[in-house]
């Protein structure tokens, strides 16, 4: 008697991958897609693309707009709200960043960022007093991993295997960022950042800005993200950098304590950074 057959797991995974591929089409550069355009881009039939669009629309992940176009849907907003309320690093960091911004020069911004694939993404920012120029590290914007203090301090603490893969694939960009033309040079550059515990860069992302960043780790000392001061160059003399750098490190450590405390108590963090005066 023949055995019953079951749906192949490979097909299920492929279908899921295709749905994610459709969702990934929606970007700031091209926020609206039609079924036909998506089918051409993904090399699938219009019927298949329509089926994916229908499933994503039902889930609220995309929504129809004028004409035959679709854009990201309300479920994305709902998920963002959940992140804002529930993310442990965000909950731990907000009060710390509000405390730290009091010690920032006029026109400064404090950033909380995390790694996202081979990029870095800002997840929260707090602006200081005085007139503000926008910073490139906008919330949700993907930024390069090899430029800027905010990114470089995360890069420095990635696993060696990950760094070797990045160097093999992105050697030209790494060299252009001044991080070394060989694997040994690259490794030594990052080791120096790890020893310093803080990264300072000048104008690498935003002209006229100085970045000062410290790493944030989880309980296993794996890198989670970074905390950064972004100072106007006009105010960022060495004396101020020397004062802000240890504050940045202290803030990162306080965020880590807040994350661990929230995990232990399953309650929102109320961490406050204590700075001697």
KEKE-3310 file (N, C-alpha, C; in steps of 0.2 Angstrom, whole numbers, plus 5000, padded with zeros to 4 digits):
npx = (5004:5003:5013:5006:5008:5017:5017:5031:5044:5053:5047:5038:5046:5052:5041:5039:5051:5049:5038:5044:5053:5045:5040:5052:5054:5048:5054:5062:5066:5058:5043:5031:5023:5017:5007:5011:5024:5031:5031:5039:5051:5054:5055:5044:5028:5013:5002:5007:5013:5002:4996:5005:5004:4991:4991:4999:4993:4981:4987:4990:5002:5005:4996:4983:4984:4981:4976:4983:4993:5003:5007:5017:5009:4997:5000:5014:5015:5009:5018:5029:5025:5025:5038:5043:5037:5041:5054:5069:5082:5079:5070:5079:5088:5082:5080:5093:5099:5092:5097:5110:5110:5109:5122:5128:5135:5128:5117:5120:5118:5111:5113:5106:5110:5110:5116:5111:5110:5123:5124:5121:5109:5100:5090:5085:5085:5091:5089:5099:5100:5097:5100:5097:5106:5102:5106:5114:5112:5098:5083:5079:5086:5097:5114:5132:5144:5157:5161:5161:5160:5149:5146:5158:5163:5154:5157:5170:5168:5163:5161:5176:5175:5165:5170:5181:5174:5168:5179:5184:5174:5172:5184:5189:5181:5184:5197:5196:5190:5200:5203:5213:5223:5225:5221:5228:5231:5218:5213:5221:5218:5205:5207:5213:5203:5194:5202:5203:5190:5181:5176:5181:5177:5179:5169:5166:5154:5144:5148:5157:5154:5157:5159:5157:5158:5152:5152:5138:5134:5127:5122:5131:5142:5141:5140:5128:5124:5127:5131:5130:5138:5135:5143:5143:5156:5162:5162:5168:5181:5197:5197:5183:5179:5187:5180:5167:5169:5171:5159:5150:5154:5151:5137:5134:5137:5128:5116:5117:5116:5103:5096:5099:5093:5080:5077:5078:5068:5057:5051:5048:5063:5071:5082:5095:5108:5121:5131:5145:5147)
npy = (4994:5011:5024:5038:5055:5070:5088:5096:5101:5110:5117:5124:5133:5140:5147:5155:5162:5169:5177:5186:5191:5199:5208:5215:5222:5235:5250:5265:5272:5266:5266:5261:5248:5238:5223:5217:5224:5219:5205:5205:5209:5200:5188:5180:5173:5183:5178:5171:5181:5189:5181:5181:5195:5196:5188:5195:5207:5203:5200:5213:5218:5225:5237:5242:5256:5271:5268:5254:5251:5246:5249:5249:5242:5244:5235:5236:5248:5244:5234:5242:5250:5241:5237:5249:5249:5237:5233:5228:5234:5247:5252:5252:5261:5274:5282:5284:5290:5302:5308:5309:5318:5330:5334:5337:5347:5362:5359:5346:5328:5312:5295:5279:5264:5249:5233:5228:5215:5218:5231:5246:5252:5266:5266:5275:5292:5306:5323:5337:5353:5369:5375:5363:5353:5341:5324:5311:5298:5293:5288:5271:5271:5263:5262:5263:5250:5253:5266:5280:5283:5277:5266:5259:5255:5245:5236:5233:5224:5213:5195:5185:5177:5182:5195:5191:5186:5198:5205:5198:5200:5214:5221:5232:5243:5243:5246:5259:5266:5267:5257:5247:5238:5225:5209:5207:5221:5226:5218:5222:5236:5236:5229:5239:5248:5240:5239:5253:5255:5264:5274:5287:5298:5310:5320:5309:5304:5315:5330:5342:5337:5328:5311:5301:5285:5271:5253:5242:5228:5211:5199:5188:5195:5197:5208:5221:5233:5251:5266:5283:5300:5314:5327:5345:5351:5363:5364:5354:5352:5345:5344:5344:5332:5323:5323:5319:5306:5296:5297:5293:5279:5275:5277:5267:5256:5257:5256:5242:5237:5240:5233:5220:5220:5222:5210:5201:5205:5206:5218:5235:5244:5256:5263:5274:5285:5289:5302:5309:5325)
npz = (5000:4995:5004:5012:5005:5009:5010:5003:5013:5008:4998:5006:5013:5002:4998:5009:5008:4996:4999:5009:5000:4992:5001:5004:4993:4995:4998:5003:4992:4982:4986:4982:4973:4960:4956:4944:4941:4952:4950:4938:4943:4953:4945:4943:4939:4935:4941:4952:4959:4962:4971:4982:4985:4989:5001:5009:5010:5016:5029:5033:5030:5018:5008:4997:4987:4977:4961:4954:4963:4978:4995:5010:5024:5038:5048:5049:5056:5068:5073:5074:5085:5095:5096:5101:5114:5120:5117:5125:5125:5121:5131:5142:5138:5135:5147:5151:5140:5141:5153:5149:5139:5145:5148:5136:5123:5116:5102:5100:5098:5104:5100:5099:5092:5082:5075:5059:5049:5037:5040:5050:5061:5066:5081:5090:5095:5104:5105:5110:5118:5110:5093:5080:5068:5056:5058:5049:5054:5055:5063:5059:5047:5036:5038:5034:5039:5040:5042:5053:5070:5077:5070:5068:5081:5084:5074:5078:5088:5083:5079:5075:5064:5057:5054:5046:5035:5031:5027:5017:5007:5007:5005:4998:5002:5016:5016:5010:5021:5029:5038:5035:5023:5023:5030:5042:5045:5046:5057:5067:5068:5073:5085:5092:5094:5102:5114:5117:5121:5116:5102:5092:5079:5066:5056:5047:5043:5044:5039:5049:5061:5076:5081:5095:5102:5111:5115:5117:5126:5127:5140:5138:5133:5119:5105:5105:5101:5100:5109:5106:5106:5096:5091:5088:5078:5080:5094:5099:5106:5112:5126:5129:5122:5129:5141:5137:5132:5143:5149:5139:5139:5152:5151:5142:5149:5159:5152:5149:5162:5164:5155:5159:5172:5169:5162:5172:5181:5173:5170:5165:5162:5173:5173:5178:5174:5184:5188:5193:5201)
capx = (5000:5008:5012:5003:5013:5016:5019:5038:5046:5057:5042:5035:5052:5053:5035:5040:5056:5046:5034:5049:5056:5040:5040:5059:5054:5046:5059:5061:5067:5053:5039:5025:5024:5011:5008:5015:5031:5034:5032:5045:5057:5056:5055:5038:5022:5009:4997:5010:5014:4996:4994:5009:5001:4984:4992:5002:4987:4977:4990:4990:5009:5005:4989:4982:4984:4977:4977:4985:4999:5002:5012:5018:5002:4996:5003:5020:5015:5008:5024:5034:5023:5026:5045:5044:5035:5044:5061:5073:5087:5076:5068:5084:5092:5079:5081:5100:5100:5089:5101:5117:5110:5110:5129:5130:5136:5122:5117:5122:5113:5114:5111:5106:5111:5111:5118:5106:5114:5130:5124:5120:5103:5098:5084:5082:5089:5088:5092:5101:5098:5100:5098:5100:5107:5100:5111:5113:5109:5090:5080:5077:5090:5103:5121:5138:5147:5164:5162:5158:5161:5143:5146:5165:5163:5150:5161:5176:5167:5160:5165:5182:5173:5161:5175:5185:5169:5167:5185:5184:5169:5172:5191:5190:5177:5187:5203:5194:5188:5206:5204:5218:5222:5226:5218:5231:5230:5211:5212:5224:5214:5199:5209:5214:5196:5192:5206:5201:5183:5177:5178:5180:5178:5178:5167:5166:5147:5141:5154:5156:5151:5162:5156:5160:5153:5154:5148:5133:5134:5122:5125:5136:5147:5140:5138:5121:5124:5131:5128:5135:5137:5137:5144:5146:5164:5164:5162:5171:5188:5199:5194:5176:5180:5190:5175:5161:5170:5170:5152:5148:5156:5147:5130:5133:5137:5121:5111:5118:5113:5096:5093:5099:5088:5073:5076:5078:5062:5052:5048:5052:5069:5070:5089:5097:5115:5124:5137:5148:5148)
capy = (5000:5017:5028:5045:5060:5076:5094:5096:5107:5115:5122:5129:5137:5144:5151:5160:5166:5173:5182:5190:5195:5204:5213:5218:5227:5241:5254:5273:5274:5264:5263:5258:5243:5235:5216:5216:5226:5214:5199:5205:5210:5193:5183:5175:5174:5188:5175:5170:5188:5191:5177:5184:5201:5195:5185:5201:5212:5200:5201:5220:5220:5229:5239:5245:5263:5273:5264:5247:5251:5244:5251:5245:5242:5246:5230:5238:5253:5241:5231:5247:5252:5235:5238:5255:5248:5231:5232:5229:5239:5254:5253:5253:5266:5280:5287:5285:5295:5309:5310:5311:5324:5336:5335:5338:5354:5364:5356:5339:5322:5306:5290:5272:5260:5242:5230:5225:5212:5221:5238:5248:5256:5270:5264:5280:5297:5311:5329:5342:5360:5373:5373:5356:5351:5334:5319:5305:5292:5294:5281:5266:5272:5259:5266:5259:5247:5254:5273:5283:5280:5273:5259:5256:5252:5239:5232:5231:5219:5207:5189:5185:5173:5187:5200:5188:5186:5205:5207:5195:5203:5221:5224:5239:5248:5243:5250:5266:5268:5268:5252:5242:5235:5218:5206:5209:5228:5227:5215:5227:5242:5234:5227:5245:5251:5236:5241:5259:5255:5270:5276:5294:5300:5317:5321:5303:5303:5321:5335:5347:5333:5323:5306:5297:5279:5265:5247:5239:5221:5207:5195:5184:5199:5198:5215:5222:5240:5256:5272:5288:5307:5317:5334:5350:5351:5369:5364:5347:5352:5339:5344:5341:5325:5319:5323:5315:5299:5292:5298:5288:5272:5274:5277:5261:5251:5258:5253:5235:5235:5241:5227:5214:5221:5221:5203:5198:5207:5206:5224:5240:5247:5262:5264:5281:5285:5293:5306:5313:5332)
capz = (5000:4995:5009:5010:5004:5013:5007:5004:5017:5003:4995:5011:5014:4996:4998:5014:5006:4991:5003:5012:4995:4990:5006:5004:4988:4997:5001:5003:4985:4978:4991:4979:4968:4957:4956:4938:4942:4957:4946:4934:4947:4956:4940:4944:4935:4938:4945:4958:4963:4965:4977:4987:4987:4992:5007:5013:5011:5022:5035:5034:5029:5013:5008:4991:4986:4971:4955:4955:4967:4985:4999:5016:5027:5045:5052:5051:5062:5074:5075:5077:5092:5100:5097:5105:5120:5123:5116:5131:5124:5120:5137:5146:5135:5135:5153:5151:5135:5143:5157:5146:5134:5149:5148:5129:5120:5112:5095:5100:5097:5106:5096:5100:5086:5082:5069:5055:5043:5037:5041:5056:5060:5072:5084:5095:5096:5109:5103:5115:5118:5105:5086:5078:5061:5056:5057:5044:5057:5056:5065:5054:5041:5036:5038:5032:5044:5041:5043:5058:5077:5079:5067:5069:5088:5083:5069:5081:5092:5079:5080:5071:5058:5054:5052:5040:5029:5029:5024:5010:5003:5007:5007:4995:5006:5022:5015:5009:5027:5033:5043:5034:5017:5023:5035:5048:5047:5048:5063:5072:5069:5077:5091:5095:5096:5108:5119:5120:5123:5113:5095:5090:5072:5064:5049:5043:5041:5044:5039:5054:5067:5079:5084:5101:5103:5115:5113:5121:5126:5131:5145:5135:5130:5112:5104:5104:5098:5102:5111:5103:5106:5090:5094:5083:5077:5083:5101:5100:5107:5115:5133:5129:5120:5135:5146:5135:5131:5148:5150:5134:5141:5158:5149:5139:5154:5163:5148:5150:5168:5164:5151:5163:5177:5166:5160:5178:5184:5168:5171:5161:5165:5176:5174:5178:5175:5190:5186:5199:5199)
cpx = (5004:5007:5010:5009:5011:5019:5027:5040:5050:5052:5039:5040:5052:5047:5036:5045:5053:5042:5039:5052:5052:5040:5047:5059:5052:5051:5058:5062:5062:5047:5032:5026:5017:5013:5013:5022:5035:5036:5038:5051:5059:5056:5050:5032:5017:5004:5000:5011:5008:4994:4998:5006:4995:4986:4995:4997:4983:4980:4991:4997:5009:4997:4989:4981:4980:4980:4978:4991:4997:5008:5012:5011:5003:4999:5010:5020:5013:5014:5029:5032:5025:5034:5046:5042:5039:5051:5066:5078:5085:5073:5073:5088:5089:5081:5089:5102:5098:5094:5108:5116:5111:5118:5132:5131:5130:5123:5119:5116:5116:5110:5111:5106:5112:5113:5112:5109:5121:5129:5122:5114:5102:5091:5081:5087:5086:5092:5093:5098:5100:5098:5101:5100:5105:5106:5109:5110:5102:5088:5077:5081:5096:5109:5126:5141:5154:5166:5158:5159:5155:5144:5153:5166:5159:5154:5167:5175:5163:5164:5170:5179:5169:5165:5179:5180:5168:5173:5186:5180:5170:5179:5192:5187:5181:5194:5201:5192:5194:5207:5209:5217:5224:5222:5221:5230:5223:5210:5215:5221:5208:5201:5210:5208:5193:5196:5204:5194:5178:5180:5177:5182:5176:5176:5166:5159:5144:5147:5152:5153:5157:5158:5160:5155:5156:5150:5143:5133:5128:5126:5131:5142:5147:5138:5131:5120:5129:5127:5133:5133:5139:5137:5146:5153:5166:5165:5166:5179:5190:5197:5187:5176:5182:5185:5169:5163:5169:5162:5148:5148:5151:5140:5129:5133:5130:5115:5111:5115:5105:5093:5093:5094:5081:5072:5075:5071:5056:5048:5052:5058:5068:5078:5090:5104:5117:5131:5139:5149:5153)
cpy = (5006:5021:5035:5050:5066:5082:5094:5102:5112:5120:5127:5134:5142:5149:5157:5165:5171:5179:5188:5194:5200:5210:5218:5223:5234:5245:5261:5275:5272:5261:5260:5253:5240:5227:5214:5218:5221:5208:5199:5206:5203:5187:5177:5177:5179:5184:5173:5176:5190:5187:5179:5191:5201:5192:5191:5206:5210:5201:5208:5223:5225:5231:5243:5252:5265:5269:5257:5246:5248:5247:5247:5247:5244:5241:5232:5243:5249:5237:5236:5249:5247:5236:5243:5254:5242:5230:5233:5234:5246:5256:5255:5259:5273:5284:5288:5291:5302:5312:5313:5317:5331:5339:5337:5345:5355:5361:5349:5334:5316:5300:5283:5268:5253:5239:5227:5222:5215:5228:5240:5253:5260:5268:5270:5286:5303:5318:5334:5348:5364:5371:5367:5356:5343:5330:5313:5299:5293:5287:5277:5266:5267:5263:5261:5256:5250:5261:5276:5280:5275:5266:5256:5253:5246:5234:5229:5225:5213:5201:5188:5182:5178:5192:5197:5188:5193:5207:5204:5198:5210:5224:5231:5244:5249:5247:5258:5270:5269:5263:5246:5240:5228:5216:5208:5216:5229:5224:5220:5233:5241:5232:5234:5249:5247:5238:5248:5260:5260:5272:5284:5296:5307:5318:5315:5302:5310:5326:5340:5343:5329:5318:5302:5291:5274:5259:5245:5232:5217:5203:5191:5188:5199:5205:5216:5228:5245:5262:5278:5295:5309:5324:5338:5351:5358:5369:5358:5348:5346:5339:5341:5334:5320:5319:5319:5308:5295:5292:5293:5281:5271:5273:5270:5255:5251:5255:5245:5233:5235:5235:5221:5214:5220:5214:5199:5199:5206:5212:5229:5243:5254:5265:5272:5281:5290:5296:5310:5320:5335)
cpz = (5000:5001:5007:5009:5007:5009:5008:5008:5013:5000:5000:5012:5008:4996:5003:5012:5001:4994:5006:5006:4992:4995:5006:4998:4990:5001:5000:4996:4981:4983:4988:4973:4966:4957:4950:4938:4947:4954:4942:4938:4950:4951:4942:4940:4939:4943:4952:4962:4966:4971:4983:4990:4991:5000:5012:5014:5017:5029:5037:5033:5023:5012:5001:4992:4980:4965:4957:4960:4974:4988:5006:5020:5035:5050:5054:5056:5068:5077:5078:5084:5097:5101:5102:5113:5124:5122:5122:5131:5124:5127:5142:5144:5136:5141:5153:5146:5137:5148:5154:5142:5138:5149:5141:5127:5116:5105:5095:5100:5100:5103:5100:5094:5087:5076:5066:5049:5043:5037:5048:5056:5067:5075:5088:5095:5100:5107:5109:5114:5112:5098:5084:5070:5061:5055:5053:5048:5059:5058:5059:5047:5041:5034:5037:5039:5045:5042:5049:5065:5079:5076:5068:5076:5088:5079:5073:5086:5089:5080:5074:5064:5054:5050:5046:5034:5026:5025:5017:5005:5002:5008:5004:5000:5013:5021:5014:5016:5032:5039:5041:5027:5017:5029:5042:5050:5049:5055:5069:5073:5074:5084:5095:5098:5102:5114:5122:5123:5121:5107:5094:5083:5071:5057:5045:5040:5039:5044:5045:5061:5069:5082:5089:5102:5107:5114:5119:5120:5129:5136:5144:5132:5122:5111:5102:5100:5100:5104:5109:5105:5099:5092:5088:5083:5081:5091:5103:5101:5111:5122:5133:5127:5126:5141:5144:5134:5137:5150:5145:5136:5147:5156:5146:5144:5158:5159:5149:5156:5168:5160:5155:5169:5175:5164:5167:5182:5180:5168:5167:5165:5168:5177:5174:5178:5180:5188:5191:5197:5204)
residu = (UNK:UNK:UNK:UNK:UNK:UNK:UNK:UNK:UNK:UNK:UNK:UNK:UNK:UNK:UNK:UNK:UNK:UNK:UNK:UNK:UNK:UNK:UNK:UNK:UNK:UNK:UNK:UNK:UNK:UNK:UNK:UNK:UNK:UNK:UNK:UNK:UNK:UNK:UNK:UNK:UNK:UNK:UNK:UNK:UNK:UNK:UNK:UNK:UNK:UNK:UNK:UNK:UNK:UNK:UNK:UNK:UNK:UNK:UNK:UNK:UNK:UNK:UNK:UNK:UNK:UNK:UNK:UNK:UNK:UNK:UNK:UNK:UNK:UNK:UNK:UNK:UNK:UNK:UNK:UNK:UNK:UNK:UNK:UNK:UNK:UNK:UNK:UNK:UNK:UNK:UNK:UNK:UNK:UNK:UNK:UNK:UNK:UNK:UNK:UNK:UNK:UNK:UNK:UNK:UNK:UNK:UNK:UNK:UNK:UNK:UNK:UNK:UNK:UNK:UNK:UNK:UNK:UNK:UNK:UNK:UNK:UNK:UNK:UNK:UNK:UNK:UNK:UNK:UNK:UNK:UNK:UNK:UNK:UNK:UNK:UNK:UNK:UNK:UNK:UNK:UNK:UNK:UNK:UNK:UNK:UNK:UNK:UNK:UNK:UNK:UNK:UNK:UNK:UNK:UNK:UNK:UNK:UNK:UNK:UNK:UNK:UNK:UNK:UNK:UNK:UNK:UNK:UNK:UNK:UNK:UNK:UNK:UNK:UNK:UNK:UNK:UNK:UNK:UNK:UNK:UNK:UNK:UNK:UNK:UNK:UNK:UNK:UNK:UNK:UNK:UNK:UNK:UNK:UNK:UNK:UNK:UNK:UNK:UNK:UNK:UNK:UNK:UNK:UNK:UNK:UNK:UNK:UNK:UNK:UNK:UNK:UNK:UNK:UNK:UNK:UNK:UNK:UNK:UNK:UNK:UNK:UNK:UNK:UNK:UNK:UNK:UNK:UNK:UNK:UNK:UNK:UNK:UNK:UNK:UNK:UNK:UNK:UNK:UNK:UNK:UNK:UNK:UNK:UNK:UNK:UNK:UNK:UNK:UNK:UNK:UNK:UNK:UNK:UNK:UNK:UNK:UNK:UNK:UNK:UNK:UNK:UNK:UNK:UNK:UNK:UNK:UNK:UNK:UNK:UNK:UNK:UNK:UNK:UNK:UNK:UNK:UNK)
# end
